[in-house]
Amino acid sequence: MQTYLSARKLATGLRHVSGPQQVRLADDAAGVVILARNAGWFLRDCLDHHFALGAVHAVVIDAGSDDRTAAIATAHPRVTLLSSDLPLMDHESALRTTAARRVLEGGWVLFADPDEMAEPPAALSLLLRYANAQGFTAVLGQDLDMAPTGVGATYADARTTSRYTQGGLERVPYGDPSFHLDWFTRNNPAPDPGVQMLAGGLRKLVFAEDPVLTKHILVRNLASIELMSHPHCAGNVTVADVTIAIRRYMFAGDWQARDRASLAAGTWGHGEDRQRLETASRPGFQITIPSPQEWAGTDALLRDGFLYASPAARSALSLKG
């Protein structure tokens, strides 16, 4: 009964607003699913970036925004806008999965947040053809937190001035039973032992958080697969031997105002927004980036070991890093 009631709640709580109600994807094509709440600061750039990568369509779930989010999504001819007022704390993964299944047929699903930009090490269609040929049904993305050197800049300026660090990273093999997400990944084979799960990074160094940085960002849209069993995980998938970078700009603009809004609304239960605000309230606080690096593309991240590609993937995808 609980499963039925949940499905019924999602069916009535996720409403179509605009755009195509169903889009068929080729086997080597991807549609983007974006869960957004007051994402007007990021959304247009996020959509443009992923369409430039080769994404065919985007599904935006507007979770109660009162800014330009809905207007931006509606204005894009290749975007389907859905809306929901269900609590994100309880329904985040189910909303993303339901939206993907409702609109996208076949192909692959790329799960993104509005402040994220996926950066595959090769052309998206080439990567997906390689994954299909090898029998992989999920590709991992690794979050790279980008922090701007200026305050209050536009999003475009923040992308230009932001830097990242590879300090504070925890690395474990995929499926390691000691890792935070073991329960969700234990039944997902990862044939290449070089594939890793990452945690920590900039937010650990600055805010003493312990965020998981790895997520199943690309998932094959098959009925046998659980597209999102956890905000970072898919279920019943075989993990590819190559990973994707995710440039994340959560600190662009007035991030403290966004954290205060999410805290006041009780949007999330993990407490990370509260911890960041408490840290930022200390006298003299500023985000200091140890050993800051400029974005120089995925080749540099492959050379540094932040991203991984097996010899077979490097050859098939002509990777230089």
Contacts in CASP RR format, 6 or more apart in sequence:
PFRMAT RR
TARGET T0000
AUTHOR 0000-0000-0000
METHOD contacts of the structure
MODEL  1
MQTYLSARKLATGLRHVSGPQQVRLADDAAGVVILARNAGWFLRDCLDHH
FALGAVHAVVIDAGSDDRTAAIATAHPRVTLLSSDLPLMDHESALRTTAA
RRVLEGGWVLFADPDEMAEPPAALSLLLRYANAQGFTAVLGQDLDMAPTG
VGATYADARTTSRYTQGGLERVPYGDPSFHLDWFTRNNPAPDPGVQMLAG
GLRKLVFAEDPVLTKHILVRNLASIELMSHPHCAGNVTVADVTIAIRRYM
FAGDWQARDRASLAAGTWGHGEDRQRLETASRPGFQITIPSPQEWAGTDA
LLRDGFLYASPAARSALSLKG
6 94 0 8 1.000
9 86 0 8 1.000
10 86 0 8 1.000
10 91 0 8 1.000
10 94 0 8 1.000
10 95 0 8 1.000
10 98 0 8 1.000
11 98 0 8 1.000
13 84 0 8 1.000
13 85 0 8 1.000
13 86 0 8 1.000
14 61 0 8 1.000
14 82 0 8 1.000
14 83 0 8 1.000
14 84 0 8 1.000
14 86 0 8 1.000
14 95 0 8 1.000
14 98 0 8 1.000
14 99 0 8 1.000
14 102 0 8 1.000
15 82 0 8 1.000
15 83 0 8 1.000
15 84 0 8 1.000
16 80 0 8 1.000
16 81 0 8 1.000
16 82 0 8 1.000
17 62 0 8 1.000
17 70 0 8 1.000
17 74 0 8 1.000
17 81 0 8 1.000
17 82 0 8 1.000
17 83 0 8 1.000
18 73 0 8 1.000
18 74 0 8 1.000
18 79 0 8 1.000
18 80 0 8 1.000
18 81 0 8 1.000
19 74 0 8 1.000
19 77 0 8 1.000
19 79 0 8 1.000
19 80 0 8 1.000
19 81 0 8 1.000
20 57 0 8 1.000
20 80 0 8 1.000
20 103 0 8 1.000
21 80 0 8 1.000
21 102 0 8 1.000
21 103 0 8 1.000
22 102 0 8 1.000
22 103 0 8 1.000
22 104 0 8 1.000
22 105 0 8 1.000
23 31 0 8 1.000
23 56 0 8 1.000
23 57 0 8 1.000
23 80 0 8 1.000
23 103 0 8 1.000
23 104 0 8 1.000
23 105 0 8 1.000
24 105 0 8 1.000
24 106 0 8 1.000
25 31 0 8 1.000
25 56 0 8 1.000
25 57 0 8 1.000
25 104 0 8 1.000
25 105 0 8 1.000
25 106 0 8 1.000
25 107 0 8 1.000
25 108 0 8 1.000
25 221 0 8 1.000
26 56 0 8 1.000
26 107 0 8 1.000
27 106 0 8 1.000
27 107 0 8 1.000
27 128 0 8 1.000
27 132 0 8 1.000
28 107 0 8 1.000
28 125 0 8 1.000
28 128 0 8 1.000
28 129 0 8 1.000
28 132 0 8 1.000
29 54 0 8 1.000
29 55 0 8 1.000
29 56 0 8 1.000
29 107 0 8 1.000
29 108 0 8 1.000
29 125 0 8 1.000
29 128 0 8 1.000
30 54 0 8 1.000
30 55 0 8 1.000
30 56 0 8 1.000
30 107 0 8 1.000
30 108 0 8 1.000
30 109 0 8 1.000
30 110 0 8 1.000
30 124 0 8 1.000
30 128 0 8 1.000
30 218 0 8 1.000
31 55 0 8 1.000
31 56 0 8 1.000
31 57 0 8 1.000
31 58 0 8 1.000
31 59 0 8 1.000
31 104 0 8 1.000
31 107 0 8 1.000
31 108 0 8 1.000
31 109 0 8 1.000
31 110 0 8 1.000
32 47 0 8 1.000
32 50 0 8 1.000
32 55 0 8 1.000
32 57 0 8 1.000
32 58 0 8 1.000
32 59 0 8 1.000
32 109 0 8 1.000
32 110 0 8 1.000
32 111 0 8 1.000
32 112 0 8 1.000
33 58 0 8 1.000
33 59 0 8 1.000
33 61 0 8 1.000
33 96 0 8 1.000
33 99 0 8 1.000
33 100 0 8 1.000
33 104 0 8 1.000
33 109 0 8 1.000
33 110 0 8 1.000
33 111 0 8 1.000
33 112 0 8 1.000
34 43 0 8 1.000
34 46 0 8 1.000
34 47 0 8 1.000
34 58 0 8 1.000
34 59 0 8 1.000
34 60 0 8 1.000
34 61 0 8 1.000
34 112 0 8 1.000
34 113 0 8 1.000
34 114 0 8 1.000
35 61 0 8 1.000
35 63 0 8 1.000
35 88 0 8 1.000
35 92 0 8 1.000
35 95 0 8 1.000
35 96 0 8 1.000
35 113 0 8 1.000
36 43 0 8 1.000
36 60 0 8 1.000
36 61 0 8 1.000
36 62 0 8 1.000
36 63 0 8 1.000
36 65 0 8 1.000
36 69 0 8 1.000
36 73 0 8 1.000
36 114 0 8 1.000
37 62 0 8 1.000
37 63 0 8 1.000
37 64 0 8 1.000
37 65 0 8 1.000
37 69 0 8 1.000
37 88 0 8 1.000
37 267 0 8 1.000
38 64 0 8 1.000
38 65 0 8 1.000
38 66 0 8 1.000
38 67 0 8 1.000
38 69 0 8 1.000
38 258 0 8 1.000
38 261 0 8 1.000
39 46 0 8 1.000
39 65 0 8 1.000
39 67 0 8 1.000
39 69 0 8 1.000
39 114 0 8 1.000
39 115 0 8 1.000
40 65 0 8 1.000
40 67 0 8 1.000
40 68 0 8 1.000
40 69 0 8 1.000
40 72 0 8 1.000
40 114 0 8 1.000
41 67 0 8 1.000
41 114 0 8 1.000
41 115 0 8 1.000
41 155 0 8 1.000
41 252 0 8 1.000
41 253 0 8 1.000
42 114 0 8 1.000
42 115 0 8 1.000
42 155 0 8 1.000
42 249 0 8 1.000
42 252 0 8 1.000
43 60 0 8 1.000
43 68 0 8 1.000
43 69 0 8 1.000
43 72 0 8 1.000
43 73 0 8 1.000
43 114 0 8 1.000
44 72 0 8 1.000
45 117 0 8 1.000
45 155 0 8 1.000
45 156 0 8 1.000
45 159 0 8 1.000
46 112 0 8 1.000
46 114 0 8 1.000
46 115 0 8 1.000
46 116 0 8 1.000
46 117 0 8 1.000
47 58 0 8 1.000
47 60 0 8 1.000
47 72 0 8 1.000
47 73 0 8 1.000
47 76 0 8 1.000
47 79 0 8 1.000
49 117 0 8 1.000
49 118 0 8 1.000
50 58 0 8 1.000
50 110 0 8 1.000
50 112 0 8 1.000
50 117 0 8 1.000
50 118 0 8 1.000
51 58 0 8 1.000
51 78 0 8 1.000
53 118 0 8 1.000
53 120 0 8 1.000
53 124 0 8 1.000
54 124 0 8 1.000
54 125 0 8 1.000
55 110 0 8 1.000
55 124 0 8 1.000
56 78 0 8 1.000
57 78 0 8 1.000
57 79 0 8 1.000
57 80 0 8 1.000
57 103 0 8 1.000
57 104 0 8 1.000
58 76 0 8 1.000
58 78 0 8 1.000
58 79 0 8 1.000
58 80 0 8 1.000
59 79 0 8 1.000
59 80 0 8 1.000
59 82 0 8 1.000
59 99 0 8 1.000
59 100 0 8 1.000
59 103 0 8 1.000
59 104 0 8 1.000
60 69 0 8 1.000
60 73 0 8 1.000
60 79 0 8 1.000
60 80 0 8 1.000
60 81 0 8 1.000
60 82 0 8 1.000
61 82 0 8 1.000
61 83 0 8 1.000
61 84 0 8 1.000
61 95 0 8 1.000
61 96 0 8 1.000
61 99 0 8 1.000
62 69 0 8 1.000
62 70 0 8 1.000
62 73 0 8 1.000
62 81 0 8 1.000
62 82 0 8 1.000
62 83 0 8 1.000
62 84 0 8 1.000
63 83 0 8 1.000
63 84 0 8 1.000
63 85 0 8 1.000
63 86 0 8 1.000
63 88 0 8 1.000
63 95 0 8 1.000
64 83 0 8 1.000
64 84 0 8 1.000
64 85 0 8 1.000
70 81 0 8 1.000
70 83 0 8 1.000
73 79 0 8 1.000
73 81 0 8 1.000
74 81 0 8 1.000
80 103 0 8 1.000
82 99 0 8 1.000
82 102 0 8 1.000
82 103 0 8 1.000
84 91 0 8 1.000
84 95 0 8 1.000
86 95 0 8 1.000
88 95 0 8 1.000
88 267 0 8 1.000
88 268 0 8 1.000
89 266 0 8 1.000
89 267 0 8 1.000
89 268 0 8 1.000
89 269 0 8 1.000
92 231 0 8 1.000
93 228 0 8 1.000
93 229 0 8 1.000
93 230 0 8 1.000
93 231 0 8 1.000
94 228 0 8 1.000
96 111 0 8 1.000
96 227 0 8 1.000
96 228 0 8 1.000
97 226 0 8 1.000
97 227 0 8 1.000
97 228 0 8 1.000
100 109 0 8 1.000
100 221 0 8 1.000
100 227 0 8 1.000
100 228 0 8 1.000
101 227 0 8 1.000
104 221 0 8 1.000
105 221 0 8 1.000
106 221 0 8 1.000
106 222 0 8 1.000
107 128 0 8 1.000
107 220 0 8 1.000
107 221 0 8 1.000
108 128 0 8 1.000
108 218 0 8 1.000
108 219 0 8 1.000
108 220 0 8 1.000
108 221 0 8 1.000
109 218 0 8 1.000
109 219 0 8 1.000
109 221 0 8 1.000
109 227 0 8 1.000
110 118 0 8 1.000
110 217 0 8 1.000
110 218 0 8 1.000
111 215 0 8 1.000
111 216 0 8 1.000
111 217 0 8 1.000
111 218 0 8 1.000
111 219 0 8 1.000
111 227 0 8 1.000
111 228 0 8 1.000
112 118 0 8 1.000
112 217 0 8 1.000
112 246 0 8 1.000
113 248 0 8 1.000
115 248 0 8 1.000
115 249 0 8 1.000
115 250 0 8 1.000
115 252 0 8 1.000
116 143 0 8 1.000
116 246 0 8 1.000
116 247 0 8 1.000
116 248 0 8 1.000
116 249 0 8 1.000
117 246 0 8 1.000
117 247 0 8 1.000
117 248 0 8 1.000
117 249 0 8 1.000
118 141 0 8 1.000
118 217 0 8 1.000
118 244 0 8 1.000
118 245 0 8 1.000
118 246 0 8 1.000
119 244 0 8 1.000
119 245 0 8 1.000
119 246 0 8 1.000
119 247 0 8 1.000
119 297 0 8 1.000
119 298 0 8 1.000
120 127 0 8 1.000
120 139 0 8 1.000
120 244 0 8 1.000
120 245 0 8 1.000
120 298 0 8 1.000
121 127 0 8 1.000
121 242 0 8 1.000
121 244 0 8 1.000
121 245 0 8 1.000
121 298 0 8 1.000
121 299 0 8 1.000
121 301 0 8 1.000
121 302 0 8 1.000
121 307 0 8 1.000
121 309 0 8 1.000
121 317 0 8 1.000
121 319 0 8 1.000
121 321 0 8 1.000
122 130 0 8 1.000
122 317 0 8 1.000
122 318 0 8 1.000
122 319 0 8 1.000
126 317 0 8 1.000
127 139 0 8 1.000
127 218 0 8 1.000
127 242 0 8 1.000
127 244 0 8 1.000
127 317 0 8 1.000
128 218 0 8 1.000
130 242 0 8 1.000
130 313 0 8 1.000
130 316 0 8 1.000
130 317 0 8 1.000
131 137 0 8 1.000
131 139 0 8 1.000
131 218 0 8 1.000
131 220 0 8 1.000
131 240 0 8 1.000
132 220 0 8 1.000
134 240 0 8 1.000
134 241 0 8 1.000
134 312 0 8 1.000
135 238 0 8 1.000
136 220 0 8 1.000
136 238 0 8 1.000
136 239 0 8 1.000
136 240 0 8 1.000
136 241 0 8 1.000
137 219 0 8 1.000
137 220 0 8 1.000
137 222 0 8 1.000
137 225 0 8 1.000
137 237 0 8 1.000
137 238 0 8 1.000
138 188 0 8 1.000
138 216 0 8 1.000
138 218 0 8 1.000
138 219 0 8 1.000
138 220 0 8 1.000
138 225 0 8 1.000
138 234 0 8 1.000
138 235 0 8 1.000
138 237 0 8 1.000
138 238 0 8 1.000
138 239 0 8 1.000
138 240 0 8 1.000
139 216 0 8 1.000
139 217 0 8 1.000
139 218 0 8 1.000
139 239 0 8 1.000
139 240 0 8 1.000
139 242 0 8 1.000
139 243 0 8 1.000
139 244 0 8 1.000
140 174 0 8 1.000
140 195 0 8 1.000
140 197 0 8 1.000
140 214 0 8 1.000
140 215 0 8 1.000
140 216 0 8 1.000
140 217 0 8 1.000
140 239 0 8 1.000
140 240 0 8 1.000
140 243 0 8 1.000
140 244 0 8 1.000
141 214 0 8 1.000
141 215 0 8 1.000
141 216 0 8 1.000
141 217 0 8 1.000
141 218 0 8 1.000
141 243 0 8 1.000
141 244 0 8 1.000
141 245 0 8 1.000
141 246 0 8 1.000
142 198 0 8 1.000
142 213 0 8 1.000
142 214 0 8 1.000
142 243 0 8 1.000
142 244 0 8 1.000
142 245 0 8 1.000
142 246 0 8 1.000
142 306 0 8 1.000
142 307 0 8 1.000
143 198 0 8 1.000
143 211 0 8 1.000
143 213 0 8 1.000
143 214 0 8 1.000
143 215 0 8 1.000
143 246 0 8 1.000
143 248 0 8 1.000
144 164 0 8 1.000
144 213 0 8 1.000
144 245 0 8 1.000
144 246 0 8 1.000
144 247 0 8 1.000
144 248 0 8 1.000
144 301 0 8 1.000
144 306 0 8 1.000
145 164 0 8 1.000
145 201 0 8 1.000
145 202 0 8 1.000
145 203 0 8 1.000
145 213 0 8 1.000
145 248 0 8 1.000
145 250 0 8 1.000
145 251 0 8 1.000
146 158 0 8 1.000
146 159 0 8 1.000
146 162 0 8 1.000
146 163 0 8 1.000
146 164 0 8 1.000
146 247 0 8 1.000
146 248 0 8 1.000
146 249 0 8 1.000
146 251 0 8 1.000
146 252 0 8 1.000
146 295 0 8 1.000
147 162 0 8 1.000
147 163 0 8 1.000
147 164 0 8 1.000
147 202 0 8 1.000
147 251 0 8 1.000
147 287 0 8 1.000
147 289 0 8 1.000
148 157 0 8 1.000
148 158 0 8 1.000
148 161 0 8 1.000
148 162 0 8 1.000
148 249 0 8 1.000
148 251 0 8 1.000
148 252 0 8 1.000
148 253 0 8 1.000
149 161 0 8 1.000
149 162 0 8 1.000
149 163 0 8 1.000
150 158 0 8 1.000
150 161 0 8 1.000
151 253 0 8 1.000
152 158 0 8 1.000
152 253 0 8 1.000
152 254 0 8 1.000
153 161 0 8 1.000
153 252 0 8 1.000
153 253 0 8 1.000
155 249 0 8 1.000
155 252 0 8 1.000
155 253 0 8 1.000
158 249 0 8 1.000
158 251 0 8 1.000
158 252 0 8 1.000
158 253 0 8 1.000
159 247 0 8 1.000
159 249 0 8 1.000
159 252 0 8 1.000
162 249 0 8 1.000
162 251 0 8 1.000
162 252 0 8 1.000
162 295 0 8 1.000
163 289 0 8 1.000
163 292 0 8 1.000
163 293 0 8 1.000
163 294 0 8 1.000
164 202 0 8 1.000
164 289 0 8 1.000
164 292 0 8 1.000
164 293 0 8 1.000
164 295 0 8 1.000
165 201 0 8 1.000
165 202 0 8 1.000
165 205 0 8 1.000
165 289 0 8 1.000
165 290 0 8 1.000
165 291 0 8 1.000
165 292 0 8 1.000
165 293 0 8 1.000
166 201 0 8 1.000
166 291 0 8 1.000
166 293 0 8 1.000
166 304 0 8 1.000
166 306 0 8 1.000
167 201 0 8 1.000
167 202 0 8 1.000
167 205 0 8 1.000
167 290 0 8 1.000
167 291 0 8 1.000
168 200 0 8 1.000
168 201 0 8 1.000
168 202 0 8 1.000
168 204 0 8 1.000
168 205 0 8 1.000
169 198 0 8 1.000
169 199 0 8 1.000
169 200 0 8 1.000
169 201 0 8 1.000
169 213 0 8 1.000
169 306 0 8 1.000
170 198 0 8 1.000
170 199 0 8 1.000
170 200 0 8 1.000
170 210 0 8 1.000
171 196 0 8 1.000
171 197 0 8 1.000
171 198 0 8 1.000
172 178 0 8 1.000
172 179 0 8 1.000
172 196 0 8 1.000
172 197 0 8 1.000
173 190 0 8 1.000
173 193 0 8 1.000
173 194 0 8 1.000
173 195 0 8 1.000
173 196 0 8 1.000
173 197 0 8 1.000
174 185 0 8 1.000
174 188 0 8 1.000
174 190 0 8 1.000
174 194 0 8 1.000
174 195 0 8 1.000
174 196 0 8 1.000
174 197 0 8 1.000
174 239 0 8 1.000
175 182 0 8 1.000
175 185 0 8 1.000
175 186 0 8 1.000
175 188 0 8 1.000
175 190 0 8 1.000
175 197 0 8 1.000
176 182 0 8 1.000
176 197 0 8 1.000
177 186 0 8 1.000
179 185 0 8 1.000
179 197 0 8 1.000
179 199 0 8 1.000
180 199 0 8 1.000
180 210 0 8 1.000
180 212 0 8 1.000
181 197 0 8 1.000
181 212 0 8 1.000
181 214 0 8 1.000
181 230 0 8 1.000
181 232 0 8 1.000
181 233 0 8 1.000
184 229 0 8 1.000
184 230 0 8 1.000
184 232 0 8 1.000
184 233 0 8 1.000
184 235 0 8 1.000
185 197 0 8 1.000
185 233 0 8 1.000
187 235 0 8 1.000
187 236 0 8 1.000
188 233 0 8 1.000
188 234 0 8 1.000
188 235 0 8 1.000
188 236 0 8 1.000
188 237 0 8 1.000
188 238 0 8 1.000
188 239 0 8 1.000
189 238 0 8 1.000
189 239 0 8 1.000
190 238 0 8 1.000
190 239 0 8 1.000
191 238 0 8 1.000
191 239 0 8 1.000
191 241 0 8 1.000
192 241 0 8 1.000
192 310 0 8 1.000
194 241 0 8 1.000
194 308 0 8 1.000
194 310 0 8 1.000
195 239 0 8 1.000
195 240 0 8 1.000
195 241 0 8 1.000
195 243 0 8 1.000
195 308 0 8 1.000
196 214 0 8 1.000
196 308 0 8 1.000
197 212 0 8 1.000
197 214 0 8 1.000
198 212 0 8 1.000
198 213 0 8 1.000
198 214 0 8 1.000
199 210 0 8 1.000
199 211 0 8 1.000
199 212 0 8 1.000
199 213 0 8 1.000
199 214 0 8 1.000
200 209 0 8 1.000
200 210 0 8 1.000
200 211 0 8 1.000
200 213 0 8 1.000
201 211 0 8 1.000
201 213 0 8 1.000
202 287 0 8 1.000
202 289 0 8 1.000
203 209 0 8 1.000
203 211 0 8 1.000
203 272 0 8 1.000
203 276 0 8 1.000
204 210 0 8 1.000
204 211 0 8 1.000
205 290 0 8 1.000
206 279 0 8 1.000
206 287 0 8 1.000
206 288 0 8 1.000
207 272 0 8 1.000
207 275 0 8 1.000
207 276 0 8 1.000
207 279 0 8 1.000
208 275 0 8 1.000
208 279 0 8 1.000
209 272 0 8 1.000
209 275 0 8 1.000
209 276 0 8 1.000
211 272 0 8 1.000
212 232 0 8 1.000
214 232 0 8 1.000
215 231 0 8 1.000
215 232 0 8 1.000
215 233 0 8 1.000
215 246 0 8 1.000
216 228 0 8 1.000
216 232 0 8 1.000
216 233 0 8 1.000
216 234 0 8 1.000
216 235 0 8 1.000
216 237 0 8 1.000
216 239 0 8 1.000
217 244 0 8 1.000
217 246 0 8 1.000
218 244 0 8 1.000
219 225 0 8 1.000
219 227 0 8 1.000
219 228 0 8 1.000
219 234 0 8 1.000
219 237 0 8 1.000
220 237 0 8 1.000
221 227 0 8 1.000
224 236 0 8 1.000
225 234 0 8 1.000
225 235 0 8 1.000
225 236 0 8 1.000
225 237 0 8 1.000
226 234 0 8 1.000
226 235 0 8 1.000
226 236 0 8 1.000
227 234 0 8 1.000
228 234 0 8 1.000
229 235 0 8 1.000
240 313 0 8 1.000
241 308 0 8 1.000
241 309 0 8 1.000
241 310 0 8 1.000
241 312 0 8 1.000
241 313 0 8 1.000
242 307 0 8 1.000
242 308 0 8 1.000
242 309 0 8 1.000
242 310 0 8 1.000
242 313 0 8 1.000
242 317 0 8 1.000
243 307 0 8 1.000
243 308 0 8 1.000
243 309 0 8 1.000
244 307 0 8 1.000
245 297 0 8 1.000
245 298 0 8 1.000
245 301 0 8 1.000
245 306 0 8 1.000
245 307 0 8 1.000
247 295 0 8 1.000
251 287 0 8 1.000
255 276 0 8 1.000
256 276 0 8 1.000
256 277 0 8 1.000
256 280 0 8 1.000
259 273 0 8 1.000
259 274 0 8 1.000
259 276 0 8 1.000
259 277 0 8 1.000
260 273 0 8 1.000
260 277 0 8 1.000
262 268 0 8 1.000
262 273 0 8 1.000
263 273 0 8 1.000
263 274 0 8 1.000
263 277 0 8 1.000
267 273 0 8 1.000
279 285 0 8 1.000
293 300 0 8 1.000
298 307 0 8 1.000
298 321 0 8 1.000
299 319 0 8 1.000
299 320 0 8 1.000
299 321 0 8 1.000
300 321 0 8 1.000
301 307 0 8 1.000
302 308 0 8 1.000
302 309 0 8 1.000
302 319 0 8 1.000
302 320 0 8 1.000
302 321 0 8 1.000
303 321 0 8 1.000
309 317 0 8 1.000
309 319 0 8 1.000
313 319 0 8 1.000
314 321 0 8 1.000
END
